[in-house]
Amino acid sequence: MKIIRGTKNISDLIPYPVVAIGNFDGVHVGHQILFRKTAQLAKENGGTAIAFTFEPHPLKILAPEKVPPLLTTFRKKMELIEECGIDLVVCADFTRQFSDQHPREFAHDILVKRIEVREVVVGFDYAFGRGREGTVRYLKQMGEEYGFHTHIIDPVKLNGHLVSSSYVRELVEDGKVEAAGEFLGRHYSIPGPVIEGYKTGQKIGFPTANLDTSRVQIPGIGVYAVSIKHQDVKYNGVVNVGFNPTFNRDTLSVEAHIFDFEGEIYGQEIEVTFIRRIRSEVKFKSADQLVEQIKKDIHAAKIILADLP
């Protein structure tokens, strides 16, 4: 899959462009349906399936105080989009000037003139241009005027809830990682480099890898059964998300104890995939009590992870 950063860098003629437009944070099952529709239309016409997205998140420019933690890093989002059959990603630089475009200007200058779009695929609630003035109805009108066809993907519901990035974020924040996984079509995961911690785990016999999670949404406080990928090798483990109250810490951390693993991995990238929440975080009266609980958590995690396909 090719990635073009910045609409000004679209230079080559693109065969029969079919374009899905959106932010696509999380690449949840609703996004996946949209991408597969795009890929299907492109394949039927010998064309190119394109995802048109933005970087950074629009709220970072329009309302920085409201920007949510992301469900996926840019790199992870690209991996997931590619898995859905997309051939090309056009990532627009989201600036104040870009956001101030009139919807007609966006449709004409970018979709028609730069991409020469033939078909557009968007979600039912898609809005674009200055102040989100461009509705799906307006986009259809632009298509009729400029000669491209617009496909609107109906809302997708699971368990009575609309599939959306914001709802997935709520589930993750509440520690409901299994439920979040249903809406994502996969287990929720967070990538990041391993950073220096307090080394408390090492001192009590359970060394941990402390994950830098500044880029993404962290699951709710608690202990989780997880799988961990390091240098394309998968391991099982258990993760504590919390403040380590037994040792009176005041900094939120994500600490992974990786089963059957030895070695220094500070500064190296790992990806932690959350399978199931085991329990909430508890303050123990002593380190010995904590050690006993960790042993129970490891046992519980191994049972959970043994059932994975």
Backbone bond lengths (Angstrom), bond angles and torsions (degrees), N, CA, C in turn:
res aa  C-N    CA-C-N  psi(-1)  N-CA   C-N-CA  omega(-1)  CA-C   N-CA-C  phi
1 M - - - 1.470 - - 1.528 109.46 -
2 K 1.305 115.80 132.25 1.458 121.04 179.74 1.530 109.79 -93.44
3 I 1.327 115.92 144.01 1.468 121.41 178.19 1.528 108.60 -120.87
4 I 1.332 116.04 125.35 1.469 121.63 175.29 1.519 107.84 -111.10
5 R 1.315 115.96 120.46 1.474 120.28 178.62 1.526 108.89 -98.17
6 G 1.323 115.51 118.75 1.454 120.60 -179.86 1.517 111.56 92.96
7 T 1.316 116.70 125.30 1.470 120.37 -176.40 1.530 112.27 -65.19
8 K 1.343 117.38 -23.48 1.470 120.02 179.56 1.522 111.67 -69.49
9 N 1.332 116.30 -15.26 1.464 120.05 -178.26 1.533 113.05 -92.18
10 I 1.334 116.14 6.08 1.472 119.40 173.24 1.517 106.87 -80.20
11 S 1.331 116.25 107.87 1.466 119.15 -174.11 1.521 112.97 -119.85
12 D 1.318 117.01 -38.85 1.461 119.94 -176.33 1.526 112.07 -80.45
13 L 1.315 115.62 152.74 1.460 121.11 174.37 1.532 108.61 -68.65
14 I 1.318 116.91 128.21 1.460 121.56 -177.73 1.520 108.94 -101.38
15 P 1.336 117.72 123.14 1.472 119.74 179.83 1.530 111.34 -63.86
16 Y 1.330 116.24 125.82 1.470 124.63 175.65 1.536 111.68 32.24
17 P 1.328 118.82 74.62 1.460 121.28 -176.04 1.538 112.48 -73.14
18 V 1.329 115.66 125.92 1.462 122.60 171.62 1.521 106.28 -113.70
19 V 1.327 117.19 120.65 1.459 120.90 -167.84 1.528 112.43 -117.55
20 A 1.350 115.33 124.56 1.466 121.74 169.17 1.519 107.08 -96.57
21 I 1.339 116.94 133.16 1.467 120.06 -175.91 1.526 109.89 -119.84
22 G 1.338 115.77 134.77 1.459 119.76 176.29 1.511 111.69 166.00
23 N 1.329 115.67 176.16 1.459 120.17 177.60 1.529 111.27 -84.29
24 F 1.334 115.77 -38.35 1.467 123.55 171.33 1.530 114.52 64.28
25 D 1.321 118.44 31.50 1.465 119.56 177.59 1.525 109.84 -65.47
26 G 1.317 116.75 126.81 1.457 121.72 -179.91 1.511 113.71 93.05
27 V 1.339 117.48 -25.58 1.467 122.05 -176.02 1.537 109.32 45.24
28 H 1.332 115.55 58.67 1.464 121.81 -177.61 1.533 110.58 -77.79
29 V 1.335 116.32 -179.07 1.471 119.65 -173.20 1.530 112.21 -62.14
30 G 1.319 118.24 -30.07 1.462 120.55 175.47 1.521 111.42 -64.67
31 H 1.345 116.05 -45.30 1.464 120.35 176.26 1.528 111.01 -60.73
32 Q 1.328 115.31 -41.07 1.462 120.09 -177.84 1.529 111.58 -62.08
33 I 1.334 116.47 -39.29 1.469 120.33 176.69 1.530 109.68 -62.14
34 L 1.317 116.01 -42.65 1.462 121.72 179.85 1.535 110.71 -63.08
35 F 1.323 116.60 -44.49 1.472 119.80 179.89 1.523 111.72 -65.94
36 R 1.312 116.75 -40.83 1.469 118.99 -178.30 1.526 111.36 -67.81
37 K 1.342 116.09 -33.98 1.462 119.86 174.15 1.530 109.76 -63.41
38 T 1.316 116.00 -42.99 1.465 121.53 178.66 1.523 110.97 -61.02
39 A 1.341 115.90 -46.36 1.464 120.64 -179.82 1.523 111.48 -64.41
40 Q 1.331 116.09 -37.87 1.468 120.74 179.47 1.531 110.75 -63.96
41 L 1.334 116.28 -47.14 1.465 120.85 -179.69 1.527 111.18 -62.37
42 A 1.335 115.86 -40.70 1.468 119.66 179.37 1.518 110.95 -65.36
43 K 1.319 116.71 -42.52 1.467 120.83 -178.82 1.523 111.29 -64.30
44 E 1.335 115.68 -40.91 1.468 120.07 -178.87 1.525 112.03 -63.36
45 N 1.333 115.99 -24.36 1.465 120.10 -176.21 1.529 113.14 -113.74
46 G 1.335 116.10 14.45 1.454 119.44 -179.38 1.515 112.36 60.58
47 G 1.347 115.38 33.72 1.455 119.99 -172.97 1.518 114.79 -109.33
48 T 1.331 114.90 -157.41 1.462 122.91 -174.66 1.522 109.43 -122.34
49 A 1.334 116.30 124.13 1.470 121.67 176.95 1.527 108.38 -85.68
50 I 1.330 115.33 120.23 1.470 120.84 -173.75 1.524 110.31 -121.49
51 A 1.339 116.25 136.01 1.466 121.39 169.06 1.520 107.20 -106.12
52 F 1.332 116.14 122.04 1.463 121.03 177.56 1.523 106.94 -103.70
53 T 1.328 115.87 115.76 1.461 119.52 -176.78 1.525 109.61 -134.83
54 F 1.341 116.35 -170.81 1.463 120.66 -170.90 1.533 110.76 -135.60
55 E 1.294 115.37 152.90 1.463 122.17 175.88 1.527 106.94 -150.44
56 P 1.350 119.02 126.14 1.467 126.53 0.31 1.529 111.86 -78.38
57 H 1.337 115.78 -173.75 1.457 121.29 175.81 1.534 108.34 -56.46
58 P 1.348 118.64 132.31 1.471 120.85 -176.77 1.525 114.61 -49.90
59 L 1.332 117.91 -37.20 1.468 119.51 -178.45 1.529 112.57 -66.12
60 K 1.314 117.18 -22.98 1.465 119.88 178.97 1.522 110.45 -64.24
61 I 1.326 115.80 -27.59 1.463 121.17 178.26 1.527 111.04 -93.59
62 L 1.340 116.35 -43.01 1.465 120.81 -172.65 1.525 113.23 -82.97
63 A 1.325 117.53 -35.63 1.467 121.36 -178.41 1.528 109.00 -154.00
64 P 1.339 117.27 75.78 1.467 121.48 -173.92 1.527 113.78 -53.67
65 E 1.341 116.47 -31.11 1.465 119.62 -178.98 1.523 112.70 -71.69
66 K 1.329 116.72 -13.31 1.468 120.80 -177.82 1.526 113.52 -107.84
67 V 1.338 117.39 -1.91 1.459 119.04 -175.94 1.527 109.64 -67.15
68 P 1.338 117.45 127.34 1.457 120.43 -177.56 1.528 111.41 -83.27
69 P 1.339 117.50 159.25 1.467 118.77 170.64 1.528 108.30 -62.35
70 L 1.299 117.10 138.67 1.458 120.80 -176.79 1.525 111.40 -77.66
71 L 1.323 115.43 150.91 1.460 121.08 176.08 1.522 110.83 -84.40
72 T 1.324 116.79 -22.88 1.465 121.31 179.85 1.519 110.06 -140.25
73 T 1.319 115.92 141.19 1.462 119.84 169.24 1.530 107.95 -70.62
74 F 1.307 116.96 165.73 1.465 120.30 179.21 1.530 110.46 -58.31
75 R 1.323 115.96 -44.65 1.466 119.84 -178.01 1.524 111.39 -62.46
76 K 1.330 116.92 -43.80 1.464 120.49 179.93 1.516 110.35 -65.82
77 K 1.321 116.38 -40.29 1.462 119.88 178.64 1.525 110.95 -60.13
78 M 1.317 117.00 -41.10 1.465 120.75 178.75 1.536 110.86 -63.23
79 E 1.320 117.12 -41.76 1.470 121.09 178.85 1.523 110.80 -60.09
80 L 1.319 116.05 -45.34 1.463 121.07 -177.14 1.520 111.53 -69.12
81 I 1.329 117.09 -38.09 1.473 120.87 177.81 1.528 110.35 -64.21
82 E 1.323 115.89 -42.24 1.460 119.42 179.49 1.525 111.41 -61.31
83 E 1.334 117.10 -37.60 1.461 121.26 179.56 1.523 112.52 -61.99
84 C 1.334 116.73 -21.21 1.469 121.23 -179.00 1.524 112.83 -88.80
85 G 1.324 117.83 4.87 1.460 120.36 175.30 1.514 115.88 94.75
86 I 1.331 117.04 13.26 1.467 120.35 179.03 1.532 109.71 -79.32
87 D 1.331 116.19 137.87 1.468 122.10 -177.55 1.525 112.87 -91.60
88 L 1.342 115.47 -32.74 1.464 120.10 -171.41 1.526 109.60 -144.95
89 V 1.321 116.44 135.43 1.469 121.41 171.90 1.514 108.51 -111.62
90 V 1.317 116.12 128.00 1.457 121.49 170.11 1.521 106.56 -105.81
91 C 1.326 115.52 114.59 1.460 120.53 -178.17 1.524 109.21 -106.51
92 A 1.320 115.78 105.97 1.459 120.88 -178.59 1.526 110.45 -75.40
93 D 1.321 116.22 143.84 1.469 120.68 172.60 1.523 107.39 -76.87
94 F 1.357 115.67 109.26 1.460 117.91 -177.10 1.522 109.08 -82.80
95 T 1.314 115.30 106.28 1.458 122.95 179.19 1.526 108.76 -119.18
96 R 1.316 115.56 172.54 1.470 119.72 176.38 1.526 109.91 -60.88
97 Q 1.332 116.85 -39.68 1.464 120.45 178.89 1.525 111.09 -63.25
98 F 1.339 116.03 -42.07 1.462 120.33 178.94 1.529 109.75 -61.76
99 S 1.327 116.73 -42.41 1.472 120.34 -177.27 1.515 112.46 -69.35
100 D 1.339 117.14 -22.49 1.463 120.95 -177.39 1.531 113.13 -85.83
101 Q 1.338 117.14 0.27 1.466 119.49 177.98 1.531 111.16 -63.21
102 H 1.296 115.44 140.13 1.459 119.41 170.08 1.530 107.35 -69.69
103 P 1.331 118.17 145.11 1.470 120.03 179.53 1.520 113.76 -51.40
104 R 1.321 116.88 -38.23 1.468 119.99 178.71 1.528 110.50 -64.02
105 E 1.322 115.89 -39.82 1.469 120.74 179.75 1.530 110.03 -62.09
106 F 1.335 117.18 -43.71 1.461 120.67 178.42 1.528 110.67 -62.58
107 A 1.330 116.29 -47.37 1.462 120.57 -178.49 1.528 110.83 -62.07
108 H 1.333 116.86 -45.20 1.459 120.57 -176.10 1.527 112.77 -75.25
109 D 1.348 115.92 -52.06 1.468 120.06 -171.20 1.529 112.99 -74.11
110 I 1.330 116.64 -35.98 1.467 118.99 -175.00 1.522 111.96 -100.87
111 L 1.340 116.59 -56.36 1.469 118.54 -176.03 1.532 111.90 -66.82
112 V 1.322 116.07 -45.01 1.467 119.58 -174.12 1.524 111.91 -85.91
113 K 1.325 117.88 -53.24 1.466 120.87 -173.06 1.533 112.77 -75.98
114 R 1.322 117.11 -45.46 1.473 119.23 -175.22 1.526 112.42 -82.74
115 I 1.351 116.16 -45.71 1.465 119.49 -175.68 1.521 111.83 -93.35
116 E 1.344 116.80 -26.56 1.465 122.67 -174.51 1.527 110.32 58.31
117 V 1.320 114.05 48.99 1.461 122.07 -174.03 1.528 111.86 -59.80
118 R 1.342 115.31 144.26 1.457 120.96 175.86 1.531 111.15 -108.06
119 E 1.349 116.06 -35.14 1.460 120.51 178.10 1.529 108.52 -142.77
120 V 1.347 115.06 144.54 1.458 121.72 179.58 1.528 108.72 -122.70
121 V 1.336 116.41 138.55 1.456 121.55 178.34 1.533 108.20 -123.85
122 V 1.339 116.81 123.31 1.464 120.75 -179.67 1.525 109.76 -139.11
123 G 1.323 115.32 162.46 1.454 121.04 174.88 1.514 111.39 -75.64
124 F 1.332 115.67 163.05 1.469 121.51 -175.33 1.522 113.02 -60.78
125 D 1.359 116.92 -26.92 1.461 120.70 -175.49 1.519 112.22 -105.95
126 Y 1.311 117.01 17.42 1.466 120.19 -177.95 1.524 110.57 -65.08
127 A 1.325 115.70 139.00 1.462 122.03 174.52 1.523 107.86 -142.01
128 F 1.316 117.64 146.94 1.460 120.15 -173.82 1.515 110.84 -147.00
129 G 1.345 114.48 165.63 1.455 120.54 177.55 1.519 112.58 81.49
130 R 1.307 114.80 -177.12 1.463 123.36 -176.43 1.519 111.88 -52.87
131 G 1.341 115.66 123.54 1.467 120.33 178.21 1.514 113.37 61.05
132 R 1.331 116.97 21.62 1.477 122.10 -177.86 1.531 110.77 56.04
133 E 1.337 115.27 37.24 1.460 120.53 -178.40 1.526 112.62 -71.39
134 G 1.324 115.83 -25.75 1.459 119.64 -177.06 1.516 112.00 -82.38
135 T 1.311 117.19 109.18 1.457 122.37 179.06 1.533 109.61 -91.27
136 V 1.330 116.13 172.36 1.467 118.97 176.85 1.534 110.15 -63.23
137 R 1.319 116.11 -32.77 1.469 119.59 177.84 1.532 110.18 -64.63
138 Y 1.329 115.83 -41.58 1.461 120.66 178.24 1.525 110.64 -65.32
139 L 1.332 116.29 -39.75 1.458 120.70 178.86 1.529 110.67 -61.91
140 K 1.329 116.04 -39.46 1.467 119.62 176.90 1.527 110.97 -62.77
141 Q 1.333 115.63 -40.39 1.463 119.82 178.19 1.527 110.80 -62.66
142 M 1.343 115.90 -41.51 1.470 120.24 177.70 1.529 110.04 -62.35
143 G 1.319 115.91 -38.58 1.457 120.35 179.23 1.520 111.82 -63.51
144 E 1.329 115.65 -41.91 1.459 119.97 178.16 1.527 111.10 -64.34
145 E 1.331 115.05 -35.34 1.468 119.40 -179.23 1.525 112.11 -75.64
146 Y 1.333 116.68 -40.47 1.463 120.72 -172.89 1.533 114.05 -101.11
147 G 1.330 117.16 -5.10 1.448 119.04 172.92 1.519 116.62 90.85
148 F 1.321 117.92 27.87 1.462 119.68 171.94 1.529 109.34 -121.25
149 H 1.320 115.75 155.10 1.464 121.30 -177.47 1.528 109.48 -99.28
150 T 1.325 116.76 138.79 1.461 121.64 -178.73 1.525 110.72 -111.06
151 H 1.336 115.79 128.35 1.464 122.14 176.55 1.525 108.61 -110.02
152 I 1.324 116.32 128.99 1.463 121.51 179.69 1.531 108.72 -107.20
153 I 1.323 116.88 122.02 1.456 121.41 178.95 1.529 109.52 -85.44
154 D 1.317 116.29 125.87 1.468 121.36 -179.48 1.526 111.33 -64.09
155 P 1.352 116.83 156.40 1.466 119.00 176.64 1.520 111.44 -59.43
156 V 1.320 115.80 144.41 1.462 121.95 179.85 1.524 107.73 -109.98
157 K 1.328 116.14 128.94 1.467 120.32 179.24 1.521 110.66 -120.13
158 L 1.323 115.37 143.37 1.458 122.86 173.28 1.526 108.14 -133.01
159 N 1.309 116.25 131.54 1.473 120.81 178.44 1.527 112.14 51.82
160 G 1.337 114.97 35.10 1.459 119.66 176.99 1.517 115.07 82.15
161 H 1.333 117.79 2.15 1.464 121.29 -178.11 1.527 110.15 -115.08
162 L 1.315 115.79 140.94 1.449 121.06 174.82 1.523 109.38 -68.14
163 V 1.315 116.68 131.96 1.466 120.55 177.58 1.522 108.74 -74.89
164 S 1.311 116.50 119.65 1.464 121.37 179.33 1.519 109.16 -153.29
165 S 1.326 116.32 156.72 1.459 120.78 178.00 1.526 110.87 -62.22
166 S 1.319 116.52 -38.18 1.467 119.58 -178.30 1.523 111.48 -66.11
167 Y 1.346 117.71 -37.80 1.459 119.54 179.37 1.532 110.63 -71.02
168 V 1.322 116.85 -39.84 1.468 120.13 176.23 1.534 109.32 -60.16
169 R 1.323 116.40 -41.85 1.461 120.53 179.59 1.529 111.16 -61.04
170 E 1.324 116.63 -40.04 1.467 120.71 177.36 1.523 111.24 -61.64
171 L 1.327 116.39 -44.51 1.460 120.85 -179.42 1.526 110.83 -62.45
172 V 1.323 116.23 -44.74 1.465 120.03 179.54 1.525 110.40 -63.09
173 E 1.316 115.40 -44.56 1.467 120.44 -179.44 1.527 111.64 -61.40
174 D 1.332 116.29 -31.31 1.466 121.09 178.72 1.528 112.73 -84.74
175 G 1.325 117.03 0.15 1.459 120.43 -179.72 1.517 113.68 81.94
176 K 1.323 117.31 7.45 1.471 121.24 -178.00 1.535 109.11 -88.39
177 V 1.333 114.99 66.17 1.459 119.43 -172.42 1.522 112.82 -71.12
178 E 1.333 117.12 -28.57 1.468 118.98 177.23 1.527 110.68 -66.26
179 A 1.337 116.24 -45.14 1.463 120.74 178.34 1.528 110.51 -64.20
180 A 1.336 116.23 -41.31 1.467 119.97 177.99 1.519 110.46 -59.51
181 G 1.339 116.22 -38.08 1.456 120.99 179.86 1.522 113.01 -61.69
182 E 1.342 117.10 -33.33 1.463 120.27 177.97 1.525 110.57 -64.30
183 F 1.330 116.06 -38.71 1.464 120.48 -177.91 1.534 111.80 -78.85
184 L 1.330 115.72 -24.19 1.466 120.09 178.70 1.528 112.28 -87.79
185 G 1.331 116.06 -20.97 1.455 119.80 -174.69 1.514 112.58 76.62
186 R 1.328 115.86 16.23 1.467 122.93 179.61 1.534 106.77 -169.48
187 H 1.306 117.58 166.82 1.466 120.29 175.36 1.525 110.05 -70.58
188 Y 1.320 115.61 144.92 1.470 120.29 178.60 1.524 109.77 -71.50
189 S 1.323 116.65 137.07 1.461 120.09 -179.96 1.514 110.52 -138.60
190 I 1.332 115.23 155.19 1.461 120.62 175.41 1.532 109.41 -132.12
191 P 1.323 117.09 125.52 1.456 120.72 175.41 1.520 110.28 -93.79
192 G 1.317 115.49 157.64 1.452 119.14 175.96 1.511 111.60 171.97
193 P 1.329 116.79 163.12 1.459 120.36 177.39 1.529 111.50 -77.62
194 V 1.322 116.16 153.22 1.466 121.92 175.65 1.519 108.24 -83.43
195 I 1.328 115.64 130.46 1.466 120.78 -176.94 1.526 110.48 -118.94
196 E 1.314 115.41 166.21 1.467 120.97 177.59 1.529 109.54 -67.74
197 G 1.342 115.44 138.26 1.454 120.49 176.09 1.516 110.19 -123.81
198 Y 1.334 115.74 -159.31 1.466 120.35 179.39 1.529 112.71 -80.68
199 K 1.340 116.56 -10.56 1.470 123.41 -178.23 1.532 112.56 60.32
200 T 1.333 115.13 26.74 1.457 120.19 178.42 1.521 111.06 -64.68
201 G 1.356 115.73 -42.40 1.458 119.84 -179.52 1.515 111.90 -58.85
202 Q 1.316 115.71 -41.28 1.466 120.34 -179.55 1.529 110.37 -63.28
203 K 1.328 115.89 -38.67 1.460 120.42 -178.12 1.518 112.65 -67.02
204 I 1.345 117.74 -28.26 1.465 119.74 -178.80 1.530 112.23 -103.56
205 G 1.331 115.68 11.40 1.460 119.40 173.02 1.513 116.34 96.81
206 F 1.348 117.25 6.34 1.460 120.77 -179.94 1.532 108.90 -132.82
207 P 1.320 117.18 80.08 1.473 120.06 -178.17 1.521 111.44 -59.77
208 T 1.319 115.50 143.06 1.468 120.31 -178.00 1.524 110.95 -127.71
209 A 1.331 114.60 153.35 1.459 122.36 170.82 1.521 106.84 -99.94
210 N 1.320 116.54 120.28 1.464 121.77 179.98 1.518 109.66 -90.52
211 L 1.309 115.94 122.65 1.459 121.30 -172.76 1.519 111.74 -95.68
212 D 1.338 116.15 133.01 1.461 121.27 171.23 1.523 107.76 -76.66
213 T 1.321 116.62 112.42 1.470 120.76 -175.29 1.530 111.62 -113.95
214 S 1.319 117.09 25.63 1.463 120.36 -175.01 1.526 112.77 -67.24
215 R 1.344 117.47 -14.65 1.469 119.79 -172.64 1.523 113.79 -96.71
216 V 1.346 117.46 -12.99 1.463 118.63 -169.48 1.537 112.45 -140.40
217 Q 1.342 114.37 169.97 1.461 122.05 177.20 1.530 110.10 -69.33
218 I 1.337 116.35 125.41 1.458 121.55 178.79 1.526 108.78 -92.30
219 P 1.333 118.34 136.48 1.470 119.51 175.49 1.528 111.27 -61.82
220 G 1.327 115.66 161.12 1.454 121.29 -179.30 1.519 112.13 -60.34
221 I 1.325 115.40 157.99 1.458 121.84 -177.42 1.523 110.74 -57.06
222 G 1.331 115.82 135.15 1.448 120.73 179.32 1.517 112.11 156.15
223 V 1.320 115.22 -176.11 1.464 122.58 179.29 1.526 108.34 -110.78
224 Y 1.331 116.77 134.86 1.463 121.98 -172.68 1.534 111.37 -130.20
225 A 1.326 115.22 145.24 1.468 121.28 165.65 1.521 106.55 -81.44
226 V 1.342 116.37 130.38 1.462 120.05 -173.45 1.523 110.73 -139.11
227 S 1.333 114.39 163.64 1.463 120.15 164.04 1.519 106.53 -115.53
228 I 1.314 115.95 150.23 1.463 121.73 -173.59 1.518 109.07 -131.24
229 K 1.342 115.65 129.13 1.461 119.97 177.63 1.516 109.69 -106.87
230 H 1.335 115.90 127.78 1.461 122.13 177.32 1.519 107.96 -136.49
231 Q 1.327 115.28 119.10 1.466 120.98 -178.68 1.534 111.70 51.86
232 D 1.338 114.84 46.61 1.473 123.55 176.14 1.528 114.04 67.42
233 V 1.327 117.47 10.51 1.465 121.44 174.63 1.525 108.05 -109.03
234 K 1.337 116.71 133.79 1.462 121.08 -178.72 1.527 110.84 -99.27
235 Y 1.327 114.60 137.67 1.453 122.50 176.76 1.527 107.91 -128.23
236 N 1.313 116.80 159.84 1.458 121.43 170.62 1.519 109.39 -96.71
237 G 1.313 115.52 161.35 1.449 118.18 179.93 1.517 112.46 -173.82
238 V 1.318 113.93 -172.99 1.461 121.43 177.09 1.531 106.99 -134.63
239 V 1.318 116.14 140.70 1.466 120.96 -176.85 1.524 109.98 -123.95
240 N 1.320 115.02 138.86 1.461 120.64 170.75 1.522 108.62 -108.74
241 V 1.324 115.71 123.34 1.462 122.12 173.26 1.522 106.55 -106.95
242 G 1.320 117.37 115.75 1.468 117.61 -178.82 1.508 113.61 166.31
243 F 1.332 113.85 -158.45 1.467 121.40 -171.61 1.527 113.41 -113.02
244 N 1.347 117.31 7.64 1.464 120.57 -178.81 1.534 111.71 49.16
245 P 1.345 117.90 60.44 1.460 120.68 -174.82 1.528 113.75 -62.21
246 T 1.328 118.09 -25.98 1.464 120.75 179.02 1.526 110.50 -60.19
247 F 1.349 115.63 -30.59 1.472 120.21 -178.63 1.533 111.77 -109.28
248 N 1.348 115.35 15.88 1.468 122.11 174.74 1.530 113.51 55.39
249 R 1.331 115.96 42.67 1.461 119.47 174.79 1.529 109.28 -81.19
250 D 1.310 116.01 155.17 1.471 119.37 178.03 1.530 111.56 -124.96
251 T 1.336 116.49 14.64 1.462 121.44 179.84 1.520 109.51 -116.95
252 L 1.332 115.81 128.64 1.463 119.80 178.04 1.524 109.58 -67.59
253 S 1.325 115.81 132.78 1.464 119.80 179.78 1.521 110.47 -137.58
254 V 1.324 115.01 157.61 1.465 122.49 174.18 1.527 105.72 -120.38
255 E 1.342 116.31 107.68 1.458 121.93 -173.85 1.525 110.00 -116.75
256 A 1.328 115.00 121.97 1.462 120.77 -177.06 1.521 110.64 -107.88
257 H 1.326 115.70 124.01 1.462 120.50 170.80 1.520 106.37 -96.80
258 I 1.326 116.24 114.66 1.468 122.16 -173.81 1.531 108.52 -95.53
259 F 1.324 116.18 123.93 1.461 120.56 -179.26 1.532 109.93 -70.02
260 D 1.323 114.91 141.45 1.477 121.63 172.86 1.528 112.16 54.18
261 F 1.318 115.92 44.25 1.465 119.93 -178.99 1.518 109.50 -136.37
262 E 1.327 115.61 136.62 1.464 121.83 174.54 1.519 108.38 -134.94
263 G 1.311 115.11 147.86 1.461 118.52 176.98 1.515 112.00 134.48
264 E 1.317 115.63 155.73 1.462 122.49 177.59 1.535 108.98 -89.40
265 I 1.311 116.52 123.84 1.473 119.29 -178.48 1.531 112.08 -127.82
266 Y 1.335 116.96 23.44 1.459 119.54 177.26 1.527 110.46 -57.99
267 G 1.314 115.35 132.82 1.459 120.89 179.23 1.512 114.36 84.59
268 Q 1.320 116.75 -9.49 1.466 120.18 -179.60 1.529 110.68 -91.52
269 E 1.321 115.33 151.99 1.468 122.13 -176.97 1.527 110.29 -83.40
270 I 1.328 115.86 133.99 1.456 121.51 169.77 1.521 108.05 -130.79
271 E 1.316 115.99 163.46 1.467 120.81 175.03 1.525 107.88 -127.68
272 V 1.327 115.78 123.40 1.457 121.69 -178.93 1.526 108.94 -103.03
273 T 1.323 116.06 122.79 1.463 122.41 179.46 1.519 108.87 -107.16
274 F 1.330 116.01 122.73 1.469 121.85 -174.45 1.527 110.02 -89.64
275 I 1.331 115.74 117.75 1.460 121.00 -176.70 1.524 111.65 -94.08
276 R 1.335 117.04 -50.62 1.469 119.74 -179.14 1.533 109.99 -158.13
277 R 1.307 115.34 143.42 1.470 120.27 175.35 1.526 108.84 -80.02
278 I 1.328 116.42 131.74 1.458 121.58 -177.61 1.526 111.06 -93.32
279 R 1.322 116.42 -46.21 1.466 119.89 -178.01 1.529 109.90 -163.49
280 S 1.326 115.47 173.13 1.462 120.85 174.70 1.530 109.60 -84.02
281 E 1.312 116.00 167.07 1.464 120.39 178.04 1.532 109.25 -78.74
282 V 1.324 115.71 139.13 1.472 121.51 -175.99 1.520 109.32 -130.43
283 K 1.327 116.93 145.77 1.466 121.72 172.60 1.517 108.63 -91.23
284 F 1.336 116.46 120.32 1.455 121.18 -179.51 1.528 110.52 -96.90
285 K 1.325 115.36 155.41 1.467 120.37 -177.50 1.521 112.20 -72.25
286 S 1.325 116.22 -24.29 1.463 119.67 -178.39 1.520 110.21 -150.71
287 A 1.346 115.18 164.17 1.459 120.51 176.48 1.524 110.81 -64.41
288 D 1.331 116.97 -33.39 1.469 120.97 179.73 1.532 110.83 -62.63
289 Q 1.326 116.35 -41.98 1.471 119.74 177.88 1.529 110.50 -63.89
290 L 1.328 116.22 -39.24 1.463 120.87 178.25 1.531 110.34 -62.88
291 V 1.325 116.86 -43.14 1.460 121.54 179.35 1.527 110.73 -58.77
292 E 1.323 116.29 -43.75 1.466 120.34 179.61 1.526 110.85 -63.17
293 Q 1.329 116.06 -39.89 1.468 119.40 179.01 1.525 111.36 -68.49
294 I 1.332 116.70 -38.87 1.462 119.66 178.11 1.521 110.20 -60.42
295 K 1.320 117.79 -40.20 1.467 121.42 177.69 1.528 110.49 -59.80
296 K 1.335 115.99 -41.47 1.470 120.47 178.23 1.533 110.52 -66.37
297 D 1.342 116.05 -40.07 1.472 120.39 179.44 1.526 110.68 -63.14
298 I 1.320 116.29 -41.90 1.461 120.66 179.30 1.523 110.11 -63.53
299 H 1.317 116.34 -42.03 1.466 120.20 178.76 1.532 110.46 -62.47
300 A 1.342 115.54 -45.37 1.475 120.07 179.63 1.525 110.66 -62.81
301 A 1.340 116.53 -42.07 1.465 120.37 -179.34 1.521 111.11 -63.52
302 K 1.314 117.24 -40.85 1.464 120.52 -179.01 1.527 111.26 -64.46
303 I 1.340 116.87 -36.72 1.464 120.34 176.70 1.527 110.35 -64.93
304 I 1.347 115.99 -45.94 1.468 121.37 179.84 1.518 110.99 -61.06
305 L 1.324 116.03 -47.07 1.464 120.96 -174.50 1.521 112.57 -73.54
306 A 1.332 116.60 -23.71 1.468 119.97 177.80 1.517 111.69 -66.36
307 D 1.349 116.72 -23.61 1.467 121.27 -178.50 1.519 113.15 -86.79
308 L 1.340 117.09 -3.06 1.468 118.79 -178.61 1.525 110.01 -71.88
309 P 1.333 117.22 144.15 1.479 120.02 177.57 1.522 110.49 -66.52
